[in-house]
Amino acid sequence: MDVLKQFSIPLRGLGNNLHQFEFQIDSSFFSCFEDSIIQDGSFKIHLELDKRTDVLEFIFHIEGSYKTDCDRCLAAINLPVIGKHSILGKYSELENEEAEVIYVHPQAHEINVSKYIYEFVSLSIPLIQSYDCQAEKEPPCDPSMLEYLEDEIEEEENEIPSNNPFIDALKDLNKEN
């Protein structure tokens, strides 16, 4: 059975109205995409499809997490991800794609949204892969690495020459807080 078949939405039979779909994706979904930046993750996708006579509007709500290494301490973490993305579908004889518009043949029976889900989940991943894990009961961060980083920052601050009035002013601001 094709893993991505479940992401096909039937266009025939859907009235012009707002329709909602729920998808659950995991590692098997990401393995279908070559060189996926996510290897192990679990996401809930809520799709709102506003079907009108001349246009389709797809709104993807993404919520979940994936396993990665923390950019701050290098520990394995489950990084939470939240996102909202939309794309318009226009009816056209030519099946083409642009940045925010896809063209759907007027006689198409269904549309598979797996490609768009993958792209939007990938776009929702933050550039800096760390989060406020200190709020958790058992933070996944490596305390020895965080202590090492704190020591390095303190050493760098001590090495900065104090004859620069801008740096002195910044240090004074830091001391006040």
N, C-alpha and C positions, 0 to 999 in steps of 0.2 A: 504494500500500500504506500502511496506517495504521501510523505509527511506533510507536504505543502498543500495538498488537495483540500484540506479542511479550511484553508484560508480563502477559498473561492466563494464569492458572494453572488447569488443569483440575481441578475438584473431583471429578467423576465418574470412577471408575476408580482413584482414589487410596485406598489402604487406610489404616486407622487406624494411623498410624505417623509417624515423623519423616522429613520429606522436605526435600531441599536443592536450591536453585536459585541460579544465578549470572546476574547481569545486568551488562552494560557500558553505561553511559550517557555521552553526550557532548552537544555543543551542539545537535544535532538534537532530542534529548529535551527540553531546556529551552526550545527555541523553540515547543514545543507548548503551553506554559503562558503565558498572557497576563501581562505585567508581571513576568516572572521576575527574581529578584534575581541569578541566575547567567546570564550570556550565553555564556561560554566556559569549559567545564570538562570533566573526565574523571573518572568515578567507577566503582569496582567495587562492586557490591552483592551481598552474600551473604545469601540469605534462607533461614531455617530455618522450615519449616511443620510444626508438630506437630498433626496431624489426629487428633481424638478423636471419639467418637460424639456428644458434646454441645457441643463447643467446638473452635475453631481458634485456635492461637496462632502469630502471625507475629512473628519476630525478625529485624530488619534490621540487618546489619553493613555500615557504610558506610566506604569508604576511597578517597581520591582528592584532587584539587586543582582549583582554578579560578583564572582570571585576574582580578585586581583591582588596585587601587592600594593601596600600603602606607599605613596611617594615620600612620606615623611619619615617612616621608621622601617620600611621594607617588610613588615609583617603581613601575612595573608589576612585579607579582610573581605567582608561582603559589603561592597559599596552600594548604597542606596541610590536609585536613579528615578527621577520623576520628569516627565516631559509632556508637552502638548504640541502637536503639529497638525497642519492641515494641507490639503491639496485639492485642487479643482479638477473635475473631469468634464470635458466637453465632448459632445457627440460630433464625430467627423468620420468620413469615409477613409481618410488616411490615419493609420495608427501611428502616432508620434508622441514624443514627450518633451516637455520643457521643464524648467526649474520647478515651477509650482503648478503646472497644468499637464494633465494627461489627456490624450484623445482616445475616446472609446468609439468603436464602430457602432452605428445606430442599431444594427441587428445582433449585437453581441448578447449572448445568453447569460454570461457571467463574467466577473472580473476577479482575478486572484490578487489579493492585497499583501501577500507575504513579502514581496520585494520592498514595498513601502514600509511595512512594519519593521523589517530589518534595517532599512536606511534610517528611519526615525528613531529607533532604539539606539543605533550607533551615534546619531547626532545628539542624543540626549546625554551621552556619557560626558562627564565633566573633564576638562583638560587636566586639572590637578586631581589626582586620584587619592584623596584623603577626605576625611570628614571628622566631625566632632565626636569621636568615639569615647571621649572621657565621660560622657553622659550615661554610658552603658554600665551595667553592674560589673561586668568583667570586660574591660577594654581590651581589644585585640592587639593594641600597640605594644611594641617591645620597649619596656621601661629603660633597659640599659642603653638602647640606641637613642632614645629621647634624652637621656641624661648626657650622653656623649655629644649630641647636637647642641644642648644647652651650654656645655663647657666650651665648645668650639665658637659659639656665638659670643660668649663672654670674652674669650681670648681675642677675637677679632675686634671687639669694641675697645678693648684695652690697647690694641696696636694702632688705633687711629690717632694721628697727630692732633693735638689739641690747639694748634695755632690757626685753625680754620674757624672763623666766627659763625659760619652757618652750622657746622657740626656742633659747636658749643651751644648754640641756641636750641638745636634739636635735642641735645642731651638735657638741657634745662627743662624743656617741655616734658620729656620722658620722666624726669624726677618729680615733677609736679603731680603727675597722675599716678 
